[in-house]
Amino acid sequence: MTCPAGFTLMPSGQAKSPPQRLLVTGGAGFIGSHTCLVLLEAGRELVVLDDFSNSCGESLRRVVELAGGDAAERLLVLEGDVREAKDLEQAFEAFGPGGSIEAVVHFAGLKAVGESVAEPLRYWDVNVGGTVRLLEAMAAHGCRTLVFSSSATVYGMPERVPIPETAPIQPINPYGQTKVAEEHLLADLRAADDGRGRSGWRLACLRYFNPVGAHPSGRIGEDPLGVPSNLFPLISQVALGRRDCLPVFGDDWPTADGTGERDFIHVMDLAEGHLAALDHLHQGEPQLLTLNLGSGQGHTVRQVVAAYEEASGQSVPVRVEARREGDAARSVADPDAAARSLGWCCRRGLVEMCRDSWHWQRQNPEGYRT
Ligand code: WQD
């Protein structure tokens, strides 16, 4: 994959030294663990706060193994809840009294659409309540740089693709509503600073499209609890023989082959996008940046199945079923704003996504519980 013409991969010119000491909430999860690896490889010192409700400490042990060198001395792991002030206090003090946290990457949250419909209160409490508590702790510790994990789900049923950041915000499920509420919270915080001209907040809302794949080593990857609802982990379990076939939710959509079309982004590209956002915020003026993190290229379910069969050498039988409630036909990012602001774009394509997903799944048939 190459960057669109006219964009450079990384910003040039002199830069302030990047933030070294970071708090990563939810850092043991799928995207969090891959981002922690990229941050450690970039020489950063991390404290991870994770409640392990949807993740496993093993992921971070393997992250240290992959990062090598002195990574074990640069990663502190705390089991705790972002809604608990005492846990946040412990995280901010983890590097000792003088060891201030310079920036936060906030992954901790619930993200299953279907579950959010059944348990809206828990989603609002964890996602929005947790973010309020985190921002309070950040302010109390003089830390005002935050990279926030948002989602393309805020666009609901997009009216057109590719989807720019200026597209209507119209979430259609409680999960999406919480992401919009968190984005509004950050916008209010940024606006509150404008009036007083203080050293304001540096905030980035990163709207992920469909994160998939795994680190090429196959040592870390996506490890959903229970029955996955997302396409890639389901396909990988069918390829492994853990499931008989893949249900295809509708083949009468207005797309190239009638199946749903999505913008899949390799989790390593996504992780690198977080590093680029962190360093961009740290070097720039106080701001609120809202960016799509996607490839700008759509693939249909059938195209993904074919690519996965090619990459794995395994058959992935499918069974066409009715459309899934709340699904859109197409969801594809306009990725240009991130390329312009961060000098970042996706560099890995569908072949790598399928290859790396299969490599992880085959090496870890039961995920981290192997
Ligand atoms: C992708 C395509 C399905 C499963 C969700 C969340 C979103 C984000 C990413 C957190 C669709 C089809 C799927 C299956 C299928 N998560 N499909 N059979 O729905 O685009 O996005 O995950 O931020 O918020 O909504 O991803 O992987 O569930 O579906 O045919 O068994 O695959 O219809 O077209 P989705 P998905």
Boltz pocket constraint, residues with backbone or C-beta under 6 A from the ligand:
constraints:
  - pocket:
      binder: B
      contacts: [[A, 111], [A, 113], [A, 150], [A, 151], [A, 152], [A, 153], [A, 208], [A, 209], [A, 210], [A, 211], [A, 229], [A, 230], [A, 231], [A, 232], [A, 234], [A, 246], [A, 247], [A, 248], [A, 249], [A, 250], [A, 259], [A, 260], [A, 261], [A, 262], [A, 301], [A, 324], [A, 327], [A, 328], [A, 329], [A, 331]]
      max_distance: 6.0
